[in-house]
Amino acid sequence: MFDKSPKLQLDFFDNAVIMTRREPSGWSSYPVDVSEVAKVLSGIPQSSGLLPQNTLGYGSYKGSSFYCMYIPPKSITIELANNDRLTIPIPPLVWRGWKQNYQIWALATEAYPLASTPLFMAPFPNVYPNAMICWGDSDDRLPAGPSTMQAMLDLFLIGSRFNTHLVGGKSMRSSGNIINLYHRIKGKAMYPLHDLCATDLVLENVLEGGFA
């Protein structure tokens, strides 16, 4: 339980920080040095907790934490809107989450990414050009965190149905509809990385924060 009134309060103004302290004789207010406030606050321990495997980085944007993960290439079984189920290989991915906003990109190399590694459009329907996810009916999103990042990726990839929304521009060969490519590669071992569509981003850009 919190006290009904605080013992100390900080008020931040454009040109000053005012501390108000509760004393036996009443309340006393006076300005304090911003650098001293920062020094005290910096001494408060903070921890991210255990981070997910293959975490590329994490940071803070507008007061909330974001996380970025590397997803190695693998095969998954997806469900289409017509109830068809296809087992397809997927390329290496970069998965980023902030609050309830999630973005996904692909990598055209099997090597573990560097800051300078180019990012490509994720070859999935329901992904906007800015890499944001359109969740549709499967919108059971949880806020991004160390314990939810993988679960939200699974919800997108295998817990939802891929429809014909945003299917264009995800494949060099099947530019009009990425699902056409799925039928060509189903059952294969590797995704055709040369077929990915480039973006103007590298990994460093998404590790710096900022969400479109």
Summary of the structure (lengths in Angstrom):
residues: 212
radius of gyration: 23.0
end to end distance: 39.2
largest distance: 79.7
contacts: 563
relative contact order: 0.16
helix: 17%
strand: 34%
